[in-house]
Amino acid sequence: MSAGGRILVVCTGNVCRSPYIERLLTVGMRGLDVEVSSAGTRALVSKPMDPGSARLLKDAGIGTDDFVSRQLTPVMLAEADLVLTATREHRREVVQLEPKALRYTHAVDDFSDLVAAADLRHASFLESSGAPLVVKLAARAQSARGEVGARVAEDSGIVDPFRQDDSVFASMAAQVGEVLPRIVRSAHEVAVSR
């Protein structure tokens, strides 16, 4: 168990979106002792990462050789401190599988909007001093719930590039590139503030 906590990233097959986000988050969280993993709601179990996602990561200097897809289980959800899903539909599936995960499961773009809006000056989420960083990050998002309007459905979710051409992988990468840096930046801000 890492002292910084555990983030689980979820998509459908666990070969395109969630491994891509997992590897980028792992790099972004470096130095924070946060463990990042991924799984799929209907995983292509034991498969390697899709070549399209692997190529994007390789272009960014991030390795993919040791990746193997996994089926999401209730145990994985119970062990996570924060679950980030590719879409709101994945969030619904996570909560159906493990209802207790409701309080710490978010679509990745919704979570990004929340942490970006949260104000460190009202840092009541930092008060539980013994909590892992990821728990505090999730609490930071919760603190902004009443201040952030939900994205409209058409603007929500990370596009699924599975069996699509390079342009769809590029769209996925652009969407992830819009939301992930805010999460990483917020995690580092929380780490400095603790």
Secondary structure, 3 states (H helix, E strand, C coil): CCCCEEEEEEECCCCCHHHHHHHHHHHHCCCCCEEEEEEECCCCCCCCCCHHHHHHHHHCCCCCCCCCCCECCHHHHHHCCEEEECCHHHHHHHHHHCHHHHHHEEEHHHHHHHHHHCCHHHCHHHCCCCCCHHHHHHHHHHHCHHHCCCCCHHHCCCCCCCCCCHHHHHHHHHHHHHHHHHHHHHHHHHHHHC
